[in-house]
């Protein structure tokens, strides 16, 4: 793939009618930089993981977790407490060692290609919030899973698998309503031509649409996206504001007396408006709804749950 990015310097004939040379070149150079970054960050992860295994990093961290739990008044019999401390330290280590790569990706690659909209302050504030929210979910779920394994007997793998299945479905259900709003602002898409077109397209494939939201993605990046969520007859669609010309904050002029940058986000001068026309938005959304129509979401859930079941089963042998 990297070789294709490097050697394909002209617009392919198949794209000649829909993409100009300037846009193609920008996309090619961006993907080339992302490919290079992915290679080196992936190589680092492999080396780091290998060194941790060879130098006894996991036993060391487990011993350290036991010492910390002991100082807190929990003896060796409190394995779940020690496991939670181990998990907290491991995720903290991963967050710290991954921070330079994340900073480079955001403030070098994304900045170079004009996508980054974050300040350093907002980046760290967001990273800390994500870490805290993740721990608030991960630690209680892990403690319950370990308790189920502890009392489950010979068939613990079945109970553990059922528990992970329930947790996965619950998280998918509540994420957009209760977790995502902790990081981004969601507003209903106002009545208008675009909303009517979205509802018409959803109805044409029997997609049980109930609500359409716009999320303020422009405070992090000028990348655009759209997705849907929900189960059964309660489906909802989310559009990034960067996807819509009329809603993207990147198209708004700074108020008089402002320099276009605040303590959290920044706006860059654009040569052309950010966002897509209605028919382009529908094309992006059509791709996402195609996943639902073809059953990709359900298939992915089934595949992942079969993998989890096999994992727990082989662990029990």
C-alpha positions as MATLAB code, in Angstrom:
seq = 'XXXXXXXXXXXXXXXXXXXXXXXXXXXXXXXXXXXXXXXXXXXXXXXXXXXXXXXXXXXXXXXXXXXXXXXXXXXXXXXXXXXXXXXXXXXXXXXXXXXXXXXXXXXXXXXXXXXXXXXXXXXXXXXXXXXXXXXXXXXXXXXXXXXXXXXXXXXXXXXXXXXXXXXXXXXXXXXXXXXXXXXXXXXXXXXXXXXXXXXXXXXXXXXXXXXXXXXXXXXXXXXXXXXXXXXXXXXXXXXXXXXXXXXXXXXXXXXXXXXXXXXXXXXXXXXXXXXXXXXXXXXXXXXXXXXXXXXXXXXXXXXXXXXXXXXXXXXXX';
ca = [
       0.000    0.000    0.000;
       2.816    2.392    0.868;
       4.412    1.725   -2.510;
       1.139    2.688   -4.195;
       1.056    5.971   -2.251;
       4.642    6.694   -3.261;
       4.469    5.792   -6.950;
       0.940    6.825   -7.973;
       1.524   10.517   -8.619;
      -1.311   11.172  -11.064;
      -5.070   10.895  -10.715;
      -6.172    7.383  -11.789;
      -8.346    7.349  -14.881;
     -11.297    6.000  -12.888;
     -11.262    9.115  -10.671;
     -10.514   11.659  -13.371;
     -14.093   12.936  -13.564;
     -14.591   13.450   -9.838;
     -11.187   14.464   -8.416;
      -8.750   17.174   -9.466;
      -4.964   16.810   -9.362;
      -4.504   19.132   -6.380;
      -6.954   17.213   -4.186;
      -5.461   13.880   -5.231;
      -1.917   15.035   -4.444;
      -2.929   16.321   -1.014;
      -4.637   13.026   -0.247;
      -1.668   11.011   -1.512;
       0.870   12.898    0.593;
      -1.340   12.666    3.670;
      -1.775    8.912    3.306;
       1.960    8.535    2.703;
       2.748   10.358    5.949;
       0.129    8.319    7.825;
       1.575    5.104    6.423;
       5.085    6.051    7.554;
       3.809    6.976   11.003;
       1.854    3.730   11.269;
       4.951    1.702   10.405;
       7.214    3.314   12.998;
       4.606    3.459   15.758;
       3.710   -0.178   15.103;
       7.375   -1.176   15.158;
       7.833    0.626   18.463;
       4.819   -1.192   19.933;
       6.250   -4.554   18.893;
       9.671   -3.744   20.365;
       8.123   -2.399   23.565;
       5.947   -5.487   24.013;
       8.885   -7.804   23.370;
      11.095   -5.982   25.879;
       8.356   -6.118   28.518;
       8.122   -9.894   28.089;
      11.887  -10.493   27.990;
      12.703   -8.250   30.948;
       9.898   -9.492   33.181;
       7.800   -6.353   33.042;
       4.521   -8.145   33.739;
       5.733  -10.048   36.860;
       7.342   -6.831   38.104;
       4.111   -4.888   37.685;
       2.125   -7.662   39.389;
       4.531   -7.634   42.339;
       4.335   -3.842   42.540;
       0.539   -4.049   42.494;
       0.664   -6.484   45.403;
       2.898   -4.142   47.372;
       0.539   -1.218   46.769;
      -2.530   -3.242   47.761;
      -0.652   -4.474   50.841;
       0.132   -0.911   51.915;
      -3.575   -0.149   51.496;
      -4.454   -2.947   53.929;
      -5.345   -5.681   51.426;
      -3.523   -8.984   51.802;
      -2.602  -11.567   49.128;
      -6.085  -13.072   49.369;
      -7.537   -9.938   47.750;
      -6.580  -10.954   44.221;
      -9.244   -8.814   42.581;
      -7.951   -5.664   44.279;
      -4.405   -6.477   43.209;
      -5.627   -7.179   39.664;
      -7.380   -3.811   39.462;
      -4.245   -2.001   40.629;
      -2.263   -3.969   38.051;
      -4.733   -2.969   35.329;
      -4.645    0.683   36.375;
      -0.836    0.774   36.324;
      -0.690   -1.065   32.988;
      -3.127    1.313   31.288;
      -1.319    4.301   32.807;
       1.996    3.000   31.457;
       0.423    2.484   28.032;
      -1.036    6.003   28.050;
       2.303    7.585   28.991;
       4.395    5.640   26.468;
       1.827    6.278   23.746;
       1.618   10.003   24.462;
       4.612   11.095   22.313;
       3.193    9.206   19.337;
      -0.223   10.748   19.813;
       1.296   14.221   20.108;
       3.337   13.715   16.951;
       0.328   12.425   15.033;
      -1.843   15.364   16.110;
       0.552   18.309   16.102;
       2.909   17.263   13.313;
       1.091   15.089   10.768;
      -2.471   16.364   11.227;
      -1.203   19.937   11.640;
       0.973   19.691    8.531;
      -1.983   18.651    6.402;
      -4.382   21.197    7.877;
      -6.652   18.846    9.835;
      -5.737   19.544   13.454;
      -7.940   22.048   15.300;
      -6.728   21.384   18.853;
      -4.444   23.371   21.076;
      -1.969   21.584   23.332;
      -4.062   22.514   26.365;
      -7.227   21.035   24.897;
      -5.325   17.907   23.834;
      -4.116   17.166   27.372;
      -7.464   18.058   28.929;
      -9.196   15.683   26.527;
      -6.635   12.914   27.090;
      -7.002   13.109   30.875;
     -10.792   13.064   30.627;
     -10.687   10.014   28.335;
      -8.359    8.194   30.718;
     -10.563    8.905   33.743;
     -13.790    7.906   31.970;
     -12.141    4.731   30.670;
     -11.039    3.743   34.172;
     -14.507    4.448   35.574;
     -15.888    1.877   33.144;
     -12.984   -0.560   32.880;
     -12.250   -1.143   36.571;
     -15.808   -1.988   37.753;
     -16.424   -4.204   34.710;
     -13.115   -6.011   35.222;
     -13.780   -6.541   38.933;
     -17.151   -8.145   38.161;
     -15.601  -10.302   35.440;
     -12.862  -11.518   37.792;
     -15.445  -12.268   40.478;
     -17.493  -14.319   37.991;
     -14.368  -16.249   37.005;
     -13.540  -16.828   40.674;
     -16.936  -18.278   41.622;
     -17.902  -19.757   38.252;
     -16.478  -23.216   38.787;
     -15.797  -25.506   35.835;
     -18.148  -23.572   33.569;
     -16.850  -20.109   34.396;
     -16.015  -19.514   30.734;
     -19.712  -19.601   29.806;
     -20.667  -17.125   32.531;
     -17.719  -14.875   31.682;
     -18.658  -14.886   28.009;
     -22.306  -14.074   28.749;
     -21.175  -11.228   30.993;
     -18.936   -9.719   28.291;
     -21.793  -10.059   25.794;
     -24.169   -8.125   28.052;
     -21.547   -5.465   28.802;
     -20.778   -5.027   25.093;
     -24.443   -4.562   24.201;
     -25.016   -2.146   27.087;
     -21.991   -0.029   26.160;
     -23.042    0.128   22.512;
     -26.506    1.214   23.626;
     -25.486    3.928   26.098;
     -22.287    5.220   24.472;
     -23.776    7.882   22.218;
     -26.366    9.031   24.781;
     -24.303    9.108   27.974;
     -20.574    8.727   27.247;
     -19.925   10.610   23.993;
     -21.683   13.796   25.266;
     -19.023   13.994   27.991;
     -16.568   14.921   25.237;
     -18.616   16.518   22.466;
     -21.763   18.574   22.065;
     -24.676   16.910   20.245;
     -27.584   18.913   18.826;
     -30.598   17.707   16.808;
     -30.390   18.405   13.084;
     -32.960   21.177   12.471;
     -35.886   20.648   10.160;
     -35.028   21.335    6.551;
     -34.245   19.869    3.173;
     -31.283   17.780    4.349;
     -33.207   16.176    7.196;
     -36.100   15.373    4.864;
     -33.710   13.781    2.370;
     -32.076   11.711    5.124;
     -35.459   10.511    6.379;
     -36.528    9.636    2.830;
     -33.357    7.628    2.218;
     -33.722    5.818    5.553;
     -37.338    4.979    4.773;
     -36.395    3.640    1.338;
     -34.326    0.854    2.945;
     -36.607    0.388    5.994;
     -34.004    1.843    8.350;
     -35.897    2.600   11.620;
     -34.591    6.150   12.049;
     -35.810    8.067   15.110;
     -33.414   11.022   15.450;
     -30.622   12.805   13.557;
     -27.884   14.626   15.470;
     -24.997   16.926   14.591;
     -21.855   16.515   16.718;
     -19.263   19.247   17.183;
     -16.286   17.403   15.748;
     -14.651   20.578   14.448;
     -13.129   21.400   17.830;
     -10.717   18.490   17.346;
     -10.264   17.998   13.629;
     -11.526   19.108   10.245;
     -12.015   15.462    9.242;
     -15.622   14.548    8.458;
     -17.586   11.471    9.429;
     -21.049   10.045   10.026;
     -22.327    7.016   11.909;
     -25.470    5.415   13.288;
     -26.192    3.611   16.533;
     -28.990    1.962   18.460;
     -30.766   -1.382   18.489;
     -34.004   -2.643   17.018;
     -36.484    0.165   16.206;
     -34.505    2.954   17.870;
     -31.816    3.914   15.348;
     -30.143    7.308   15.366;
     -27.803    9.012   12.928;
     -24.924   11.310   13.900;
     -23.308   13.715   11.421;
     -20.062   15.539   12.165;
     -20.498   19.297   11.812;
     -17.438   19.305    9.531;
     -19.528   17.312    7.065;
     -22.081   20.117    6.752;
     -21.363   23.524    5.242;
     -24.049   25.241    7.313;
     -22.941   23.832   10.682;
     -19.150   23.599   10.612;
     -17.537   26.018   13.054;
     -14.596   26.159   10.642;
     -16.732   28.188    8.223;
     -17.661   30.815   10.800;
     -15.737   34.046   11.005;
     -14.290   34.935   14.429;
     -16.283   37.508   16.335;
     -15.001   41.068   16.206;
     -12.080   41.508   18.561;
     -11.169   37.810   18.566;
      -8.042   36.422   16.979;
      -9.757   33.204   15.916;
      -8.268   31.098   18.710;
      -9.416   30.367   22.250;
      -8.044   28.237   25.044;
      -9.425   25.005   23.637;
      -9.671   25.099   19.863;
      -8.492   27.121   16.938;
      -9.815   27.886   13.495;
      -7.653   28.158   10.438;
      -8.277   30.290    7.384;
      -9.686   28.122    4.629;
      -9.367   28.620    0.905;
     -12.788   27.061    0.480;
     -15.713   26.275    2.728;
     -15.546   23.185    4.886;
     -18.287   20.644    4.355;
     -20.308   18.895    1.684;
     -23.384   19.573   -0.365;
     -26.556   17.693    0.532;
     -26.096   15.043   -2.146;
     -22.532   14.447   -0.942;
     -23.714   14.112    2.657;
     -26.289   11.572    1.498;
     -23.561    9.642   -0.335;
     -21.460    9.421    2.846;
     -24.490    8.445    4.891;
     -25.541    5.925    2.260;
     -22.234    4.142    2.770;
     -22.880    3.893    6.516;
     -26.468    2.735    6.090;
     -25.234    0.165    3.594;
     -23.384   -1.529    6.460;
     -26.724   -1.870    8.275;
     -28.634   -3.023    5.197;
     -26.062   -5.733    4.485;
     -25.998   -6.847    8.120;
     -22.348   -5.957    8.698;
     -22.979   -4.657   12.222;
     -24.714   -7.847   13.358;
     -22.099  -10.001   11.637;
     -19.279   -8.140   13.402;
     -20.992   -8.591   16.768;
     -21.411  -12.320   16.120;
     -17.785  -12.728   15.002;
     -16.453  -10.852   18.034;
     -18.607  -12.841   20.457;
     -17.540  -16.154   18.916;
     -13.932  -15.014   19.365;
     -14.569  -14.096   23.011;
     -16.228  -17.456   23.649;
     -13.273  -19.326   22.147;
     -10.871  -17.202   24.181;
     -12.604  -18.009   27.469;
     -13.049  -21.674   26.502;
      -9.379  -22.250   25.670;
      -8.446  -20.351   28.811;
     -10.484  -22.854   30.844;
      -8.703  -25.912   29.433;
];
